Amino acid sequence: MITENLKQKAIKAMSHSYSPYSTKQVGAALRLSNGKEFSGCNVENSSFGATVCAERVAIWKAISDEGPSIQIESIVVATDASPPWSPCGLCRQVINEFASQTCEVHLVNLKGEVESYTHQELLPHGFHPDALIKP
């Protein structure tokens, strides 16, 4: 379930976006299984390949503060697009890496539109670290 607090954090993060090339501001906010929340915005770069999406910025902040064993319970992605944008494929894979079994992904925009999915719905056959365990 999306909380108003997490939604507002994602929308606020949009205002910190560095997006001079696409001019598309994106914000994200996530809640971990321990209840802590982190936000991030997209940060573009003139080389384009160095650009980082809002979702990954929020996840990197969570890992930096909490360590690599984080479990994402919920993530909100905010844009001004209609319908709201979904995370890119790379972000879906990164979310999958740290998602709890019940992780929810909520897409919101400034018009109040909301779409909600489980992380498995967005990436049904995501690559998982368990695949790298040797028998």
C-alpha positions as a LaTeX table, in Angstrom:
\begin{tabular}{lrrr}
\hline
Residue & $x$ (\AA) & $y$ (\AA) & $z$ (\AA) \\
\hline
Met1 & 0.00 & 0.00 & 0.00 \\
Ile2 & 1.31 & 3.43 & $-0.92$ \\
Thr3 & 1.65 & 5.92 & 1.92 \\
Glu4 & 1.12 & 9.65 & 1.44 \\
Asn5 & 4.44 & 10.31 & 3.18 \\
Leu6 & 6.42 & 8.16 & 0.75 \\
Lys7 & 4.55 & 9.63 & $-2.21$ \\
Gln8 & 5.35 & 13.18 & $-1.08$ \\
Lys9 & 9.03 & 12.29 & $-0.56$ \\
Ala10 & 9.23 & 11.02 & $-4.14$ \\
Ile11 & 7.54 & 14.14 & $-5.48$ \\
Lys12 & 9.86 & 16.38 & $-3.43$ \\
Ala13 & 12.90 & 14.48 & $-4.73$ \\
Met14 & 11.84 & 15.44 & $-8.28$ \\
Ser15 & 12.68 & 19.07 & $-7.47$ \\
His16 & 16.33 & 18.13 & $-6.89$ \\
Ser17 & 16.68 & 16.46 & $-10.29$ \\
Tyr18 & 19.63 & 17.39 & $-12.47$ \\
Ser19 & 18.09 & 16.85 & $-15.90$ \\
Pro20 & 19.32 & 19.53 & $-18.32$ \\
Tyr21 & 19.41 & 17.13 & $-21.30$ \\
Ser22 & 16.07 & 15.32 & $-21.11$ \\
Thr23 & 14.35 & 18.03 & $-19.01$ \\
Lys24 & 12.44 & 15.16 & $-17.40$ \\
Gln25 & 12.50 & 15.25 & $-13.61$ \\
Val26 & 12.07 & 11.95 & $-11.79$ \\
Gly27 & 11.96 & 11.34 & $-8.05$ \\
Ala28 & 11.88 & 8.12 & $-6.07$ \\
Ala29 & 11.39 & 7.21 & $-2.45$ \\
Leu30 & 11.60 & 3.80 & $-0.86$ \\
Arg31 & 10.80 & 2.19 & 2.47 \\
Leu32 & 12.91 & $-0.66$ & 3.77 \\
Ser33 & 11.70 & $-3.61$ & 5.82 \\
Asn34 & 13.20 & $-1.89$ & 8.90 \\
Gly35 & 10.93 & 1.13 & 8.29 \\
Lys36 & 13.65 & 3.54 & 7.19 \\
Glu37 & 12.98 & 5.65 & 4.11 \\
Phe38 & 15.31 & 7.03 & 1.43 \\
Ser39 & 14.76 & 9.22 & $-1.60$ \\
Gly40 & 16.62 & 10.07 & $-4.78$ \\
Cys41 & 16.33 & 11.94 & $-8.05$ \\
Asn42 & 17.64 & 11.39 & $-11.55$ \\
Val43 & 21.11 & 12.83 & $-12.19$ \\
Glu44 & 22.01 & 13.24 & $-15.85$ \\
Asn45 & 25.46 & 13.62 & $-17.37$ \\
Ser46 & 26.60 & 15.01 & $-20.70$ \\
Ser47 & 28.12 & 11.61 & $-21.53$ \\
Phe48 & 24.61 & 10.10 & $-21.12$ \\
Gly49 & 26.06 & 6.73 & $-20.05$ \\
Ala50 & 26.92 & 8.20 & $-16.65$ \\
Thr51 & 23.30 & 9.23 & $-16.02$ \\
Val52 & 21.70 & 7.59 & $-12.99$ \\
Cys53 & 17.97 & 7.09 & $-12.51$ \\
Ala54 & 16.14 & 8.26 & $-9.38$ \\
Glu55 & 15.33 & 4.71 & $-8.30$ \\
Arg56 & 18.99 & 3.68 & $-8.26$ \\
Val57 & 20.04 & 6.85 & $-6.45$ \\
Ala58 & 17.56 & 6.05 & $-3.65$ \\
Ile59 & 18.74 & 2.43 & $-3.49$ \\
Trp60 & 22.43 & 3.45 & $-3.40$ \\
Lys61 & 21.67 & 5.87 & $-0.54$ \\
Ala62 & 19.91 & 3.10 & 1.38 \\
Ile63 & 22.82 & 0.70 & 0.88 \\
Ser64 & 25.34 & 3.39 & 1.82 \\
Asp65 & 23.53 & 4.04 & 5.11 \\
Glu66 & 22.18 & 0.58 & 5.97 \\
Gly67 & 24.50 & $-1.93$ & 4.28 \\
Pro68 & 24.02 & $-4.48$ & 1.52 \\
Ser69 & 21.41 & $-6.61$ & 3.28 \\
Ile70 & 18.60 & $-4.08$ & 2.78 \\
Gln71 & 15.15 & $-5.29$ & 1.81 \\
Ile72 & 12.90 & $-2.87$ & $-0.09$ \\
Glu73 & 9.27 & $-3.10$ & 0.99 \\
Ser74 & 7.90 & $-0.31$ & $-1.18$ \\
Ile75 & 9.19 & 2.16 & $-3.76$ \\
Val76 & 7.42 & 5.15 & $-5.28$ \\
Val77 & 8.52 & 6.65 & $-8.61$ \\
Ala78 & 7.25 & 10.17 & $-9.32$ \\
Thr79 & 7.18 & 11.92 & $-12.71$ \\
Asp80 & 5.09 & 14.56 & $-14.40$ \\
Ala81 & 4.21 & 12.16 & $-17.23$ \\
Ser82 & 0.74 & 10.80 & $-17.84$ \\
Pro83 & 0.44 & 7.94 & $-17.35$ \\
Pro84 & 3.24 & 7.85 & $-14.75$ \\
Trp85 & 6.50 & 6.31 & $-15.96$ \\
Ser86 & 7.61 & 2.87 & $-14.93$ \\
Pro87 & 11.23 & 2.15 & $-13.88$ \\
Cys88 & 13.59 & 1.36 & $-16.76$ \\
Gly89 & 14.82 & $-2.21$ & $-17.21$ \\
Leu90 & 18.10 & $-1.55$ & $-15.39$ \\
Cys91 & 16.26 & $-0.09$ & $-12.40$ \\
Arg92 & 13.83 & $-3.01$ & $-12.38$ \\
Gln93 & 16.77 & $-5.39$ & $-12.12$ \\
Val94 & 18.38 & $-3.36$ & $-9.30$ \\
Ile95 & 15.05 & $-3.25$ & $-7.44$ \\
Asn96 & 14.80 & $-7.03$ & $-7.89$ \\
Glu97 & 18.25 & $-7.47$ & $-6.32$ \\
Phe98 & 17.13 & $-5.82$ & $-3.06$ \\
Ala99 & 13.34 & $-6.37$ & $-3.06$ \\
Ser100 & 11.49 & $-8.16$ & $-0.31$ \\
Gln101 & 9.16 & $-10.94$ & $-1.45$ \\
Thr102 & 6.23 & $-8.53$ & $-1.19$ \\
Cys103 & 7.90 & $-5.41$ & $-2.64$ \\
Glu104 & 5.44 & $-2.96$ & $-4.18$ \\
Val105 & 6.29 & $-0.44$ & $-6.90$ \\
His106 & 4.02 & 2.59 & $-7.11$ \\
Leu107 & 4.07 & 4.99 & $-10.05$ \\
Val108 & 2.68 & 8.47 & $-9.42$ \\
Asn109 & 2.50 & 11.81 & $-11.17$ \\
Leu110 & 1.66 & 15.39 & $-10.28$ \\
Lys111 & $-1.93$ & 14.95 & $-11.55$ \\
Gly112 & $-2.60$ & 12.39 & $-8.82$ \\
Glu113 & $-2.57$ & 9.32 & $-11.05$ \\
Val114 & $-1.26$ & 6.19 & $-9.32$ \\
Glu115 & $-0.43$ & 2.76 & $-10.71$ \\
Ser116 & 0.74 & $-0.04$ & $-8.41$ \\
Tyr117 & 2.54 & $-3.30$ & $-9.15$ \\
Thr118 & 4.57 & $-5.95$ & $-7.41$ \\
His119 & 8.21 & $-5.97$ & $-8.42$ \\
Gln120 & 7.64 & $-9.43$ & $-9.98$ \\
Glu121 & 4.91 & $-8.00$ & $-12.24$ \\
Leu122 & 7.39 & $-5.45$ & $-13.59$ \\
Leu123 & 10.22 & $-7.97$ & $-13.96$ \\
Pro124 & 8.66 & $-11.45$ & $-14.05$ \\
His125 & 11.87 & $-13.37$ & $-14.77$ \\
Gly126 & 14.47 & $-11.15$ & $-13.16$ \\
Phe127 & 17.98 & $-12.41$ & $-12.63$ \\
His128 & 18.58 & $-13.08$ & $-8.94$ \\
Pro129 & 21.81 & $-13.57$ & $-6.95$ \\
Asp130 & 20.71 & $-17.12$ & $-6.08$ \\
Ala131 & 21.42 & $-18.06$ & $-9.71$ \\
Leu132 & 25.13 & $-17.53$ & $-9.03$ \\
Ile133 & 25.32 & $-20.01$ & $-6.15$ \\
Lys134 & 27.40 & $-23.02$ & $-7.14$ \\
Pro135 & 25.80 & $-26.41$ & $-6.48$ \\
\hline
\end{tabular}
